[in-house]
Each structure stands twice: as C-alpha cells, then as structure tokens.
Amino acid sequence: MNASYVITVNSTVDLPKAWLKEREVPVVPLHYTIDGKTYPDGEGLSSKEFFDLLREGKQAVTSQVNSEDAKEVLEPLLKEGKDILHLAFSSGLSGTCQSMMLAASELREAYPERKIRVIDTLCACMGEGLLLYYALQKRKEGKALEEVAEWVTENRLHICHNVAVDDLHHLQRGGRISKTAAVIGTMVQIKPIIHVDEEGCLKVVGKERGRKKALNRIAQKAIDQAEGGWTNEMVMITHGDCLEDAEYVGRLLGEALHPEEILIHNIGTVIGSHTGPGVVAVFTMGNKR
C-alpha cells in the first residue's frame, strides 16, 4: 500500500467510528448544539438520545469547521512526514470546505515540502463516505495521491444521493420549503424526495404520499441511476433512528444491484439536525444525479 499519504475526511461522512479507525482515517469534526450543550459531531449523545430530543421539539444548531480546528487535525500528520488528501463536505451545504482550503493554504507555507490537497466532494453524508471507500481502494492498489485526487474529482458527480424525509418541519427550518407547505404536506402525509445536485446542494426532486411509497421511490431511483453498467460493489444506507426502514430499502437494492456489501448506519448528528428523525438515504454509484 502507498501509505506515504493520508486520506482525511469531515465527520459528515457519517460512517461507523470503528470502520474509520480500522482504516486509519483521521476525521475533522463539525459541531452541533442541542439543549444548551455543544458537542463534536457524533459525540455526546447516542443517535437514539439525539433523535428523541428532536422528537420532543428540541432544536439542534450546527456549526462548520473553522481553519484552526482543521489545522489541529492535519498538522500532526504533516509533522509525521505524511502528505494529505482531504475529501471535504460539499461547499454547497457548508463553509467547511472553504475552511479546509484555508487551513491547507496556511499549512503549505509552514510545511513547503509536504503535499496537501483538498477536494470539494460536492457530496454529503455517506455520499462522502462512498467516495472515501473508493479512494481508499485506489490507495490500496498503490495509486499516488494525485492519481486518487484525479479519480475523486472525475467521479464525485457519479455518487448518487437519494433521500426520503419523514418530517417536513426540519426542512422548513432549514429554509428548504415554506412553513405553509410543511403544515399542509404533514397533514396529507406528503413525503419529499431529495437529492444532492451537481452543485452539491440539497434539492427537493419529488414527493410521495405515504412512507412506503417514498422508500420504494428512493430505491428505484438508485436502481435506475445504476443502469448502464455501474457496478455497485458497495451500497451505503443511512437512517434517522429507523433501522427497519433502512433494512427494507437495503433488501430492494440487494435484489436489484447485487452489491458485495450494503453498509447501513445511523445518520450523524450534524446532518441529522437538518433532516430530522425518520430520514432514510441511499448512496450508490450511477450515471447522473
């Protein structure tokens, strides 16, 4: 393995901590504040505790990475003599990517002999995670930092995000839909279908009446996007404290795409602050978002 460089990510990859630790992937965390307390993403509260607070009506606020936070994680790696390839949370959703780039620029001045590359993934949640999965594979194959960076840049828009949201009020708080639409939609059991577009922004792309139809829709969209020979050896699914629904979608994708692995994990606290409980999201490789 070409281990002269490290691949780093933001906490918004929403992958299991053990998975990241096993692969020695350093994480630069965002933060969330709920019930008057601030924690690093994925710390402080369990997924269940966090979503129970949201269900009780508590609101969570998130904050992006600043350049000092970023340097705290990256600088020790440079001191060890490692180069860094950082896969950043979409610039369409957070200023985190900009902070990572600022940190990299400052660190290049301090460590001119080291290589630091930051890529805007234009992905969120396990979309970033899936991109990381393939980047780690490329590194394992012996690809150099620049080769992996090139592959990530060329393929990031082939990472498809299909999301079924259960609670419209969290989207409304985030400015994605109007308050009226949230109230009326909730009354008639409207479930929005969302994706991350080519600018890396969240976009409502459809709606279904009822939960089951929404789950079927995101699975079918992922299956349709994979037509044309995309081999999805890994499929990732995340959920907001609704494992059974995520497993149901996993079965649909397993039957259609025959992946080697389906990784199902709860959504992180930062992304979950904006989606609310009951979200299910599918991440696959495909033709077009």
WOSUL-V743292 format. One record per residue. N is the residue number from 1. SS is DSSP state (helix for helix, strand for strand, loop for the rest). PHI is phi as a letter, one per 40 degrees, with the letter a starting at -180 (none if undefined). Layout:
n,ss,phi
N,SS,PHI
N,SS,PHI
This chain:
n,ss,phi
1,loop,none
2,loop,c
3,loop,b
4,loop,c
5,strand,b
6,strand,b
7,strand,b
8,strand,b
9,strand,a
10,strand,c
11,helix,c
12,helix,c
13,helix,c
14,loop,f
15,loop,c
16,loop,d
17,helix,d
18,helix,c
19,helix,c
20,helix,c
21,helix,c
22,helix,d
23,loop,c
24,loop,f
25,loop,b
26,loop,c
27,strand,b
28,strand,b
29,loop,c
30,loop,c
31,strand,b
32,strand,b
33,strand,b
34,strand,a
35,loop,f
36,loop,g
37,strand,b
38,strand,b
39,strand,b
40,strand,c
41,loop,d
42,loop,g
43,loop,b
44,loop,g
45,loop,b
46,loop,c
47,helix,d
48,helix,c
49,helix,d
50,helix,c
51,helix,c
52,helix,c
53,helix,c
54,helix,c
55,helix,c
56,loop,c
57,loop,h
58,loop,c
59,loop,b
60,strand,b
61,strand,b
62,strand,b
63,strand,b
64,loop,c
65,loop,c
66,loop,b
67,helix,c
68,helix,c
69,helix,d
70,helix,c
71,helix,c
72,helix,d
73,helix,c
74,helix,c
75,helix,c
76,helix,d
77,helix,c
78,helix,c
79,helix,c
80,loop,c
81,loop,g
82,loop,c
83,strand,c
84,strand,b
85,strand,b
86,strand,b
87,strand,b
88,strand,c
89,loop,d
90,loop,d
91,loop,c
92,loop,c
93,loop,b
94,loop,a
95,loop,c
96,helix,d
97,helix,d
98,helix,c
99,helix,c
100,helix,c
101,helix,c
102,helix,c
103,helix,c
104,helix,c
105,helix,c
106,helix,c
107,helix,c
108,helix,c
109,helix,c
110,helix,c
111,loop,b
112,loop,c
113,loop,c
114,loop,c
115,loop,b
116,strand,b
117,strand,b
118,strand,b
119,strand,b
120,strand,c
121,loop,c
122,loop,f
123,loop,b
124,loop,b
125,loop,f
126,helix,c
127,helix,c
128,helix,c
129,helix,c
130,helix,c
131,helix,c
132,helix,c
133,helix,d
134,helix,c
135,helix,c
136,helix,c
137,helix,c
138,helix,c
139,helix,c
140,helix,c
141,loop,c
142,loop,g
143,loop,c
144,loop,c
145,helix,d
146,helix,c
147,helix,c
148,helix,c
149,helix,d
150,helix,c
151,helix,c
152,helix,c
153,helix,c
154,helix,c
155,helix,b
156,helix,c
157,helix,c
158,helix,c
159,strand,c
160,strand,c
161,strand,b
162,strand,b
163,strand,b
164,strand,b
165,loop,b
166,loop,c
167,loop,b
168,helix,c
169,helix,c
170,helix,c
171,helix,c
172,helix,c
173,helix,c
174,loop,c
175,loop,g
176,loop,c
177,loop,b
178,loop,c
179,helix,c
180,helix,c
181,helix,c
182,helix,c
183,helix,c
184,helix,c
185,helix,c
186,helix,c
187,helix,c
188,loop,b
189,loop,g
190,strand,c
191,strand,b
192,strand,c
193,strand,b
194,strand,b
195,strand,b
196,strand,b
197,loop,c
198,loop,c
199,loop,c
200,loop,g
201,loop,b
202,strand,c
203,strand,a
204,strand,c
205,strand,b
206,strand,i
207,strand,a
208,strand,b
209,strand,c
210,loop,h
211,helix,c
212,helix,d
213,helix,c
214,helix,c
215,helix,c
216,helix,c
217,helix,c
218,helix,c
219,helix,c
220,helix,c
221,helix,c
222,helix,c
223,helix,c
224,helix,c
225,helix,c
226,loop,c
227,loop,c
228,loop,h
229,loop,g
230,loop,c
231,loop,c
232,loop,c
233,loop,c
234,strand,b
235,strand,b
236,strand,b
237,strand,b
238,strand,b
239,strand,a
240,loop,c
241,loop,f
242,loop,a
243,helix,d
244,helix,c
245,helix,c
246,helix,c
247,helix,c
248,helix,c
249,helix,c
250,helix,d
251,helix,c
252,helix,c
253,helix,c
254,helix,c
255,helix,c
256,helix,c
257,helix,b
258,loop,f
259,loop,c
260,loop,c
261,strand,a
262,strand,b
263,strand,c
264,strand,b
265,strand,a
266,strand,c
267,loop,c
268,loop,c
269,helix,c
270,helix,c
271,helix,c
272,helix,c
273,helix,c
274,helix,c
275,helix,c
276,loop,g
277,loop,c
278,loop,g
279,loop,c
280,strand,b
281,strand,b
282,strand,b
283,strand,b
284,strand,a
285,strand,c
286,loop,a
287,loop,c
288,loop,a
289,loop,c
